[in-house]
Amino acid sequence: LHRPDLLMQVLNPRGVPKTALGCSSTGSSRTVYDAVLFTDTWYDNTYNHAVQDILIMTWITRAHIAMDLGCSSNDIHVFTLFSLTERRYHPWDELLSAFLGDRRTLPDGCYRRAYFGWMFPQHLTQYWTGEYRDARSWLRKDPVFASWATILSSQMRLKARQGFSESPAFRGTRWLLMKQFRSLQFIWDFPWQEHASRLNVTIVHFDHQGMTILEQARFVMFAQGLVSVGGSGFTHQWFLSPGSSLFEMQPETPNDNSRRSCVHLPEQWHTVTGLHLGHVAILWRFCGDGQHFLKQRPELFLKLLHRKTLEAQRNSSGWACTSLTPPDR
């Protein structure tokens, strides 16, 4: 736990905890629960980190506790300390609550067992060394985590699908061109569909402004690919079926403190995640303005991505590539 002091605020705000840990039910009218898991909340200010560093880590930890206890994961209550103390609302709280339960109100009762923290450090699929000088330092291929990731992804699609039926308009191969706050107008205006139609792919402009996270997820999960500049929107890949296509563009933003200048290697947050989910991912570090963008023929990436997707689907495998220049064919 990064903030053990928050735990004391939750359990003992006035000297007497509302929910007693390990109390006996003998002679008590309090409800007795099997187990509770308290986790920290590390950097929950973005959708990507909320999923990567809270949902995934908590979900895996709770599942292992359930296996040890021989009970269902649903019988283990989960609370993130930040949500219990700060009470701030984030758009992805709806998603976290759907999988982890109501994380904001402790019940009036007792727990037989209490667990604290996560089994693993955050960023299971990414780590780095030094100043990003070594491209390999971004890549961690973990077949065990890939198994857990694909199970969680399947459960996320099932959860989002509840009470929602597929629209006939969603059928066919469809990639979503997502609009994010880093999006550049010349990328948004590029005639993607003109080139994608030659591949029998439909590219749909997807501006999710005003939609909740689950509403976005219900739209994404019927797609077969995502196209956009790098950003938290690629977290939606957790709602895609294995074998989907990801095309992430990282245009140069020298004033961004997230190392998106062309003097640095591209950041691999979403590419590596896609590899573990069984997707086919291409990341293109693009340097230049709109004229340079057109001159480098970004449609060639669509062709490469489509070809590699078909190959990976035949082999039931994932595939990832980072490019500093466009393909030559």
Wavefront OBJ file of the C-alpha trace (Angstrom):
o trace
v 0.000 0.000 0.000
v 1.297 3.433 -0.914
v -0.827 5.193 1.709
v -1.282 3.073 4.846
v -2.488 6.198 6.655
v -5.635 6.101 4.510
v -6.402 2.652 5.861
v -6.515 4.014 9.402
v -8.841 6.804 8.286
v -11.197 4.190 6.890
v -11.100 1.644 9.705
v -10.744 3.950 12.682
v -12.025 7.449 11.887
v -13.179 8.154 15.466
v -11.381 5.501 17.437
v -13.992 2.793 16.697
v -14.041 1.101 13.268
v -17.417 0.778 11.632
v -16.560 -2.672 10.321
v -14.686 -4.882 12.770
v -12.036 -7.214 11.380
v -12.011 -10.753 12.729
v -14.810 -10.223 15.286
v -16.794 -13.169 16.553
v -20.379 -13.597 15.489
v -21.264 -15.272 18.799
v -23.917 -13.261 20.510
v -23.749 -10.587 17.852
v -26.381 -9.520 15.383
v -23.765 -8.252 12.965
v -23.479 -9.906 9.576
v -20.261 -11.884 9.187
v -18.533 -11.774 5.789
v -15.821 -14.127 4.572
v -13.130 -11.704 3.443
v -12.322 -8.133 2.516
v -9.547 -6.793 0.291
v -8.275 -3.249 0.729
v -6.210 -1.942 -2.166
v -4.512 1.337 -2.819
v -5.404 3.614 -5.695
v -2.370 4.458 -7.764
v -2.789 7.261 -10.275
v -6.476 6.850 -11.010
v -6.626 10.124 -12.953
v -6.682 8.429 -16.358
v -8.811 5.665 -17.814
v -5.756 3.622 -18.828
v -4.204 3.597 -15.364
v -7.562 2.924 -13.714
v -7.821 -0.295 -15.736
v -4.138 -1.286 -15.851
v -3.192 -0.434 -12.283
v -6.420 -0.770 -10.290
v -8.904 -3.061 -12.023
v -6.440 -5.669 -13.333
v -4.291 -5.837 -10.209
v -7.278 -5.998 -7.868
v -9.110 -8.538 -10.027
v -6.098 -10.886 -10.132
v -5.411 -10.524 -6.404
v -9.037 -11.197 -5.495
v -9.117 -14.249 -7.775
v -6.043 -15.738 -6.080
v -7.529 -15.105 -2.633
v -10.726 -16.846 -3.756
v -8.718 -19.870 -4.928
v -6.896 -20.038 -1.588
v -10.149 -19.811 0.369
v -12.134 -22.072 -1.942
v -14.873 -19.507 -2.429
v -16.244 -17.301 -5.182
v -14.541 -14.008 -6.004
v -17.942 -12.371 -5.594
v -17.879 -13.295 -1.898
v -14.795 -11.139 -1.322
v -15.564 -7.466 -0.795
v -13.140 -5.017 -2.380
v -12.524 -1.407 -1.374
v -9.996 1.035 -2.738
v -8.837 3.349 0.004
v -8.881 6.457 -2.135
v -12.528 6.004 -3.082
v -13.454 5.533 0.574
v -11.708 8.688 1.754
v -11.743 11.220 -1.091
v -15.177 10.487 -2.559
v -14.208 12.026 -5.870
v -15.995 10.682 -8.932
v -14.181 9.643 -12.090
v -15.917 8.550 -15.306
v -14.401 5.061 -15.032
v -15.796 4.515 -11.524
v -18.820 2.962 -13.240
v -16.571 0.336 -14.801
v -14.588 -0.336 -11.625
v -17.759 -0.700 -9.585
v -19.222 -3.123 -12.128
v -16.324 -5.513 -11.503
v -15.257 -4.740 -7.956
v -18.594 -3.845 -6.373
v -19.599 -0.715 -4.482
v -16.204 0.569 -3.377
v -17.448 3.596 -1.457
v -19.445 2.290 1.502
v -18.237 -0.177 4.115
v -20.982 -2.523 5.343
v -21.994 -2.771 8.989
v -20.643 -6.160 9.966
v -17.550 -8.292 10.511
v -14.935 -9.937 8.300
v -13.258 -13.248 9.052
v -10.199 -12.304 7.014
v -8.690 -9.067 5.758
v -6.154 -8.629 2.970
v -4.214 -5.525 2.028
v -2.494 -4.434 -1.164
v -1.809 -6.291 -4.425
v 0.051 -9.479 -5.231
v 2.109 -7.807 -7.941
v 3.474 -4.335 -8.688
v 1.640 -2.171 -11.174
v 2.442 -2.150 -14.899
v 2.557 -5.906 -15.363
v 3.051 -5.513 -19.099
v 5.394 -2.527 -19.142
v 8.564 -1.532 -17.419
v 11.447 0.692 -18.392
v 15.050 1.364 -17.482
v 17.164 4.483 -17.696
v 15.928 7.168 -20.072
v 13.992 4.902 -22.467
v 17.198 4.315 -24.394
v 16.630 0.591 -24.790
v 13.559 -0.374 -26.813
v 13.560 -3.815 -25.167
v 13.089 -2.224 -21.760
v 9.526 -1.383 -22.765
v 8.542 -4.932 -23.637
v 7.623 -7.642 -21.180
v 6.128 -10.746 -22.745
v 4.418 -12.799 -20.057
v 2.393 -15.817 -21.248
v 0.924 -16.353 -17.780
v -0.381 -12.815 -17.582
v -1.659 -13.143 -21.145
v -3.884 -16.001 -19.968
v -5.289 -13.897 -17.138
v -5.674 -10.877 -19.409
v -7.728 -12.698 -22.027
v -10.032 -14.089 -19.312
v -10.573 -10.631 -17.835
v -11.161 -9.188 -21.313
v -13.831 -11.819 -21.947
v -15.530 -11.010 -18.643
v -15.429 -7.295 -19.420
v -17.218 -7.897 -22.722
v -19.841 -10.038 -21.008
v -20.399 -7.387 -18.351
v -20.737 -4.600 -20.905
v -23.038 -6.717 -23.072
v -25.627 -7.153 -20.309
v -28.913 -5.570 -21.360
v -27.503 -4.584 -24.737
v -28.152 -6.293 -28.088
v -26.071 -5.993 -31.236
v -27.351 -3.632 -33.894
v -27.427 -4.924 -37.503
v -25.482 -1.796 -38.465
v -22.540 -3.114 -36.432
v -21.985 -6.234 -38.553
v -18.935 -6.692 -40.767
v -15.294 -5.747 -40.299
v -15.303 -2.358 -38.654
v -12.425 -0.303 -37.284
v -13.112 2.752 -35.162
v -11.221 6.000 -35.761
v -11.284 7.387 -32.230
v -11.165 11.071 -31.432
v -8.998 11.881 -28.408
v -7.695 15.061 -26.864
v -4.324 14.522 -28.594
v -5.989 14.013 -31.986
v -4.776 16.213 -34.825
v -7.272 17.537 -37.340
v -5.332 16.370 -40.395
v -5.374 12.811 -39.023
v -9.100 13.013 -38.312
v -9.786 14.398 -41.821
v -7.634 11.881 -43.698
v -9.744 9.757 -46.142
v -9.285 6.544 -44.188
v -12.416 4.900 -45.545
v -11.365 5.440 -49.151
v -8.309 3.274 -48.540
v -9.911 0.840 -46.079
v -12.703 -0.037 -48.517
v -10.108 -1.707 -50.751
v -9.465 -4.081 -47.834
v -13.197 -4.709 -47.240
v -12.878 -2.801 -43.971
v -15.194 -0.021 -42.803
v -13.630 2.774 -40.754
v -16.131 4.670 -38.613
v -15.372 8.054 -37.011
v -16.006 7.581 -33.302
v -16.349 10.740 -31.199
v -17.340 9.483 -27.751
v -17.905 12.864 -26.165
v -20.884 12.735 -23.797
v -20.855 8.923 -23.540
v -20.195 7.000 -20.336
v -17.378 4.460 -20.233
v -19.800 1.531 -20.436
v -21.677 3.178 -23.318
v -18.374 3.528 -25.146
v -17.485 -0.071 -24.327
v -20.786 -1.320 -25.759
v -19.994 0.472 -28.993
v -16.383 -0.713 -29.138
v -16.944 -4.390 -28.369
v -18.718 -4.938 -31.699
v -15.770 -3.482 -33.621
v -12.723 -5.366 -34.862
v -10.120 -2.620 -34.547
v -9.109 0.798 -33.247
v -7.285 3.590 -35.093
v -6.150 6.760 -33.349
v -3.308 8.784 -31.933
v -1.902 7.409 -28.703
v -4.087 7.966 -25.653
v -6.313 6.341 -23.060
v -8.889 5.546 -25.735
v -6.798 2.479 -26.567
v -7.763 1.113 -23.155
v -10.970 0.130 -24.966
v -8.977 -2.726 -26.516
v -9.925 -4.717 -23.396
v -13.441 -4.866 -24.854
v -12.290 -6.173 -28.247
v -12.281 -9.860 -29.146
v -8.835 -11.486 -29.523
v -7.359 -11.027 -32.966
v -8.497 -7.424 -33.349
v -6.441 -4.689 -35.052
v -4.792 -1.682 -33.401
v -3.153 1.208 -35.257
v -1.668 3.746 -32.876
v -0.040 6.904 -34.205
v 2.261 8.925 -31.962
v 2.760 12.333 -33.593
v 5.545 14.450 -32.214
v 4.467 16.764 -29.384
v 7.719 18.374 -28.181
v 5.998 20.380 -25.443
v 4.393 17.300 -23.932
v 6.184 16.115 -20.800
v 5.247 12.493 -21.608
v 8.288 11.998 -23.845
v 6.476 12.213 -27.152
v 9.297 14.095 -28.795
v 10.998 12.389 -31.715
v 14.280 12.336 -29.813
v 12.755 9.603 -27.616
v 11.663 6.113 -28.467
v 7.880 5.641 -28.738
v 5.984 4.724 -25.599
v 4.591 1.206 -25.735
v 1.707 1.292 -23.248
v -1.017 0.073 -25.577
v 1.047 -1.942 -28.042
v 2.369 -4.287 -25.370
v -1.058 -4.623 -23.792
v -2.460 -5.552 -27.205
v 0.175 -8.251 -27.561
v -0.955 -9.854 -24.293
v -4.609 -9.665 -25.329
v -3.917 -11.473 -28.603
v -4.392 -8.410 -30.811
v -2.372 -7.230 -33.787
v -0.855 -3.833 -33.043
v 1.169 -1.310 -35.026
v 2.598 1.796 -33.417
v 3.886 4.521 -35.731
v 6.032 7.333 -34.369
v 5.217 10.165 -36.760
v 7.313 13.335 -36.981
v 6.138 16.288 -39.037
v 3.066 18.272 -40.013
v 0.044 17.456 -42.159
v 1.995 17.624 -45.418
v 4.593 15.178 -44.087
v 1.752 12.935 -42.931
v 0.276 12.720 -46.437
v 3.677 12.321 -48.055
v 4.479 9.268 -45.932
v 1.290 7.506 -47.097
v -0.290 6.336 -43.836
v -2.681 4.135 -45.823
v 0.205 1.686 -46.225
v -0.071 0.968 -42.518
v -3.698 -0.045 -43.002
v -2.645 -2.533 -45.648
v 0.118 -3.944 -43.449
v -2.156 -4.111 -40.416
v -4.881 -5.906 -42.352
v -2.441 -8.467 -43.761
v -0.830 -9.153 -40.383
v -4.240 -9.448 -38.719
v -5.310 -12.168 -41.130
v -2.014 -14.010 -40.580
v -2.281 -13.780 -36.797
v -5.901 -14.950 -36.806
v -4.916 -18.023 -38.813
v -2.149 -18.758 -36.301
v -4.199 -17.820 -33.203
v -1.423 -15.493 -32.116
v -0.778 -11.873 -31.268
v 1.635 -9.597 -33.123
v 3.117 -6.182 -32.438
v 5.322 -3.805 -34.391
v 6.778 -0.362 -33.725
v 7.734 1.678 -36.783
v 9.672 4.901 -37.184
v 9.060 4.979 -40.955
v 6.106 3.856 -43.103
v 6.167 0.437 -44.779
v 7.374 0.438 -48.384
v 4.394 -1.540 -49.718
l 1 2 3 4 5 6 7 8 9 10 11 12 13 14 15 16 17 18 19 20 21 22 23 24 25 26 27 28 29 30 31 32 33 34 35 36 37 38 39 40 41 42 43 44 45 46 47 48 49 50 51 52 53 54 55 56 57 58 59 60 61 62 63 64 65 66 67 68 69 70 71 72 73 74 75 76 77 78 79 80 81 82 83 84 85 86 87 88 89 90 91 92 93 94 95 96 97 98 99 100 101 102 103 104 105 106 107 108 109 110 111 112 113 114 115 116 117 118 119 120 121 122 123 124 125 126 127 128 129 130 131 132 133 134 135 136 137 138 139 140 141 142 143 144 145 146 147 148 149 150 151 152 153 154 155 156 157 158 159 160 161 162 163 164 165 166 167 168 169 170 171 172 173 174 175 176 177 178 179 180 181 182 183 184 185 186 187 188 189 190 191 192 193 194 195 196 197 198 199 200 201 202 203 204 205 206 207 208 209 210 211 212 213 214 215 216 217 218 219 220 221 222 223 224 225 226 227 228 229 230 231 232 233 234 235 236 237 238 239 240 241 242 243 244 245 246 247 248 249 250 251 252 253 254 255 256 257 258 259 260 261 262 263 264 265 266 267 268 269 270 271 272 273 274 275 276 277 278 279 280 281 282 283 284 285 286 287 288 289 290 291 292 293 294 295 296 297 298 299 300 301 302 303 304 305 306 307 308 309 310 311 312 313 314 315 316 317 318 319 320 321 322 323 324 325 326 327 328 329
